[in-house]
């Protein structure tokens, strides 16, 4: 009977785990490329199609070129950020509310959709790096959907703390609403938002009705989003 090489059994046990890790990495890269690159490029195409249908002058053309340049810079910036994140660098940093505020202001300036950020009492001062990055991407994707699909005139982003030690992120628009029937195909962006919510131990729901706008509601246990407090060390003289 032929003997099995030393270490062969251990290697065979690691293969399923390695395949699982590789599959997770592929999903992560696909989700990040969609959220950071594909949605911006899609928005650029939508803007160009709308622009082609308008009667414009040379000044309008120059303004549109400025917009395309800004969007191109954003794609490059997102790609660089993705490369940093894949190397393990922090994506948003510890100033989550400030980062979301910049995102909301940029969204309003670019789309002319009135956008407001409400940070309600009880929202924590600090989040863990994974929480900051994933919540930021959920809001970013929800705003991209508002821009491209809703026909909304206004959108509110609400960061709130519930009484049961849970945190909620809401993106509420006054647009035409979407079909959320279970038989309707789910887009990659929605799948990505739900995956991010699950990754943080929470859940994400989309509430909508024809002509009633859309609410994206993500809810999480606060303990999973905030840094663990270190126990106070006894004073020794």
C-alpha positions as CSV (number, residue, x, y, z in Angstrom):
1,X,0.0,0.0,0.0
2,X,1.5,3.3,-1.1
3,X,2.2,5.7,1.7
4,X,0.7,9.2,1.6
5,X,3.2,12.1,1.5
6,X,3.7,13.9,4.8
7,X,1.5,16.9,5.0
8,X,-0.8,15.8,2.1
9,X,-3.7,15.3,4.5
10,X,-3.3,18.7,6.0
11,X,-3.2,20.3,2.6
12,X,-6.3,18.5,1.5
13,X,-8.1,19.9,4.5
14,X,-7.0,23.5,3.8
15,X,-8.3,23.4,0.2
16,X,-12.0,23.9,1.0
17,X,-11.1,26.7,3.3
18,X,-8.9,28.4,0.7
19,X,-11.6,28.1,-1.9
20,X,-14.1,29.7,0.5
21,X,-11.7,32.6,1.2
22,X,-11.1,33.1,-2.5
23,X,-14.9,33.2,-3.1
24,X,-15.3,35.8,-0.4
25,X,-12.6,37.9,-1.9
26,X,-14.2,37.8,-5.3
27,X,-17.5,38.8,-3.9
28,X,-15.8,41.7,-2.0
29,X,-14.0,43.0,-5.0
30,X,-17.2,42.7,-7.2
31,X,-19.2,44.6,-4.6
32,X,-16.5,47.3,-4.2
33,X,-16.1,47.8,-7.9
34,X,-19.8,48.2,-8.3
35,X,-20.2,50.6,-5.5
36,X,-17.1,52.7,-6.2
37,X,-16.7,52.6,-9.9
38,X,-19.6,51.1,-11.9
39,X,-22.3,53.3,-10.3
40,X,-20.3,56.4,-11.0
41,X,-19.8,55.4,-14.7
42,X,-23.5,54.5,-15.0
43,X,-24.4,57.9,-13.7
44,X,-22.1,59.6,-16.2
45,X,-23.8,57.7,-19.0
46,X,-27.2,58.7,-17.8
47,X,-26.1,62.4,-17.6
48,X,-24.7,62.2,-21.2
49,X,-27.9,60.6,-22.5
50,X,-30.0,63.3,-20.9
51,X,-27.6,66.0,-22.2
52,X,-27.8,64.7,-25.8
53,X,-31.6,65.2,-25.7
54,X,-31.3,68.9,-24.7
55,X,-31.0,72.0,-26.8
56,X,-27.8,73.5,-25.5
57,X,-25.3,76.2,-26.3
58,X,-21.5,76.2,-26.1
59,X,-21.5,77.3,-22.5
60,X,-23.7,74.3,-21.6
61,X,-21.3,72.0,-23.4
62,X,-18.4,73.4,-21.3
63,X,-20.3,73.0,-18.1
64,X,-21.1,69.4,-19.0
65,X,-17.4,68.8,-19.8
66,X,-16.6,70.1,-16.3
67,X,-19.1,67.6,-14.8
68,X,-17.6,64.7,-16.8
69,X,-14.1,65.7,-15.6
70,X,-15.3,65.8,-12.0
71,X,-16.9,62.3,-12.3
72,X,-13.7,60.9,-13.9
73,X,-11.7,62.2,-11.1
74,X,-14.1,60.6,-8.7
75,X,-13.8,57.2,-10.4
76,X,-10.0,57.4,-10.2
77,X,-10.2,58.4,-6.6
78,X,-12.5,55.5,-5.8
79,X,-10.1,53.1,-7.6
80,X,-7.2,54.4,-5.6
81,X,-9.2,54.1,-2.4
82,X,-10.2,50.5,-3.3
83,X,-6.6,49.6,-3.8
84,X,-5.8,51.1,-0.4
85,X,-8.6,49.1,1.2
86,X,-7.5,45.8,-0.4
87,X,-4.2,46.4,1.2
88,X,-6.0,46.8,4.6
89,X,-6.0,50.6,4.9
90,X,-8.9,52.3,6.5
91,X,-11.6,53.5,4.1
92,X,-13.5,56.3,5.7
93,X,-11.6,57.0,8.9
94,X,-13.1,57.7,12.3
95,X,-15.0,60.9,11.2
96,X,-18.0,59.0,9.8
97,X,-20.6,61.8,10.1
98,X,-18.2,64.3,8.5
99,X,-17.6,61.9,5.6
100,X,-21.3,61.4,5.1
101,X,-21.9,65.2,5.3
102,X,-19.4,65.7,2.4
103,X,-21.1,62.9,0.4
104,X,-24.6,64.4,0.9
105,X,-23.3,67.9,-0.1
106,X,-21.6,66.6,-3.2
107,X,-24.8,64.7,-4.1
108,X,-27.0,67.8,-3.8
109,X,-24.6,69.9,-5.8
110,X,-24.3,67.4,-8.6
111,X,-28.0,66.3,-8.9
112,X,-29.8,69.4,-7.7
113,X,-31.9,67.1,-5.5
114,X,-32.4,68.7,-2.1
115,X,-30.5,66.5,0.4
116,X,-30.4,66.8,4.2
117,X,-28.4,64.9,6.8
118,X,-30.0,64.5,10.2
119,X,-27.9,63.1,13.0
120,X,-30.3,62.5,15.9
121,X,-29.3,62.4,19.6
122,X,-27.7,59.2,20.7
123,X,-25.8,58.5,17.5
124,X,-22.3,57.4,18.7
125,X,-19.3,59.7,18.3
126,X,-17.1,56.9,17.0
127,X,-17.6,53.7,14.9
128,X,-15.3,50.9,14.1
129,X,-13.5,51.1,10.8
130,X,-15.5,48.3,9.2
131,X,-18.8,49.9,10.4
132,X,-17.7,53.3,9.0
133,X,-16.8,51.9,5.6
134,X,-19.9,49.7,5.1
135,X,-22.4,52.2,6.4
136,X,-20.9,54.8,4.1
137,X,-21.2,52.5,1.1
138,X,-24.8,51.7,2.0
139,X,-25.7,55.4,2.0
140,X,-23.7,56.0,-1.2
141,X,-25.5,53.2,-3.0
142,X,-28.9,54.4,-1.8
143,X,-28.2,57.9,-3.0
144,X,-27.0,56.5,-6.4
145,X,-30.4,54.8,-6.7
146,X,-32.2,58.0,-5.8
147,X,-30.3,59.8,-8.5
148,X,-30.8,57.3,-11.3
149,X,-34.2,55.8,-10.6
150,X,-36.4,57.8,-8.3
151,X,-37.2,61.1,-10.0
152,X,-37.2,62.5,-6.5
153,X,-37.0,66.2,-5.6
154,X,-35.7,65.7,-2.0
155,X,-34.0,63.0,0.1
156,X,-33.2,62.8,3.8
157,X,-30.5,60.8,5.4
158,X,-31.2,60.0,9.0
159,X,-28.7,58.5,11.5
160,X,-30.6,57.6,14.7
161,X,-30.3,55.5,17.9
162,X,-33.3,53.4,19.0
163,X,-34.2,52.6,22.6
164,X,-33.2,48.9,22.3
165,X,-29.5,49.6,21.8
166,X,-29.8,49.5,18.0
167,X,-28.7,52.0,15.4
168,X,-30.5,52.8,12.2
169,X,-29.5,54.5,9.0
170,X,-32.4,55.7,6.8
171,X,-32.4,57.1,3.3
172,X,-35.8,58.5,2.5
173,X,-36.8,60.1,-0.8
174,X,-40.0,61.5,-2.2
175,X,-39.7,59.9,-5.6
176,X,-42.0,57.7,-7.7
177,X,-41.3,54.6,-5.7
178,X,-40.1,51.2,-6.8
179,X,-41.6,47.8,-7.3
180,X,-40.4,45.7,-4.3
181,X,-42.4,42.6,-5.0
182,X,-40.5,39.4,-4.1
183,X,-40.7,38.2,-7.8
184,X,-38.9,41.3,-9.1
185,X,-35.2,40.7,-9.9
186,X,-32.9,42.3,-7.4
187,X,-30.1,44.5,-8.7
188,X,-26.5,44.1,-7.7
189,X,-26.5,47.4,-5.8
190,X,-29.3,46.2,-3.6
191,X,-27.6,42.9,-3.1
192,X,-24.4,44.7,-2.1
193,X,-26.3,46.9,0.5
194,X,-27.9,43.8,2.0
195,X,-24.5,42.0,2.1
196,X,-22.9,44.9,3.9
197,X,-25.7,45.1,6.4
198,X,-25.4,41.3,7.1
199,X,-21.7,41.7,7.5
200,X,-22.3,44.1,10.3
201,X,-24.8,41.9,12.0
202,X,-27.8,43.9,10.9
203,X,-30.5,43.9,8.3
204,X,-31.7,46.1,5.5
205,X,-35.2,46.7,4.3
206,X,-36.6,48.7,1.4
207,X,-40.1,50.2,1.9
208,X,-41.8,51.7,-1.1
209,X,-45.1,52.3,-2.9
210,X,-46.0,53.7,-6.2
211,X,-45.9,57.5,-5.9
212,X,-45.0,57.3,-2.2
213,X,-41.2,57.5,-2.4
214,X,-38.8,54.9,-1.1
215,X,-37.2,54.3,2.3
216,X,-34.0,52.3,2.7
217,X,-33.7,51.3,6.4
218,X,-30.6,49.5,7.8
219,X,-30.7,48.6,11.5
220,X,-27.8,47.2,13.5
221,X,-26.9,46.3,17.1
222,X,-25.0,49.3,18.5
223,X,-22.5,47.0,20.2
224,X,-21.3,45.7,16.8
225,X,-20.7,49.1,15.3
226,X,-18.9,51.0,18.1
227,X,-15.4,50.4,19.5
228,X,-15.2,48.4,22.6
229,X,-14.3,50.5,25.7
230,X,-11.3,49.3,27.5
231,X,-11.8,48.7,31.2
232,X,-10.2,51.3,33.4
233,X,-6.8,50.2,34.8
234,X,-6.3,50.3,38.5
235,X,-4.1,53.1,39.7
236,X,-0.8,51.8,41.2
237,X,1.5,54.2,43.0
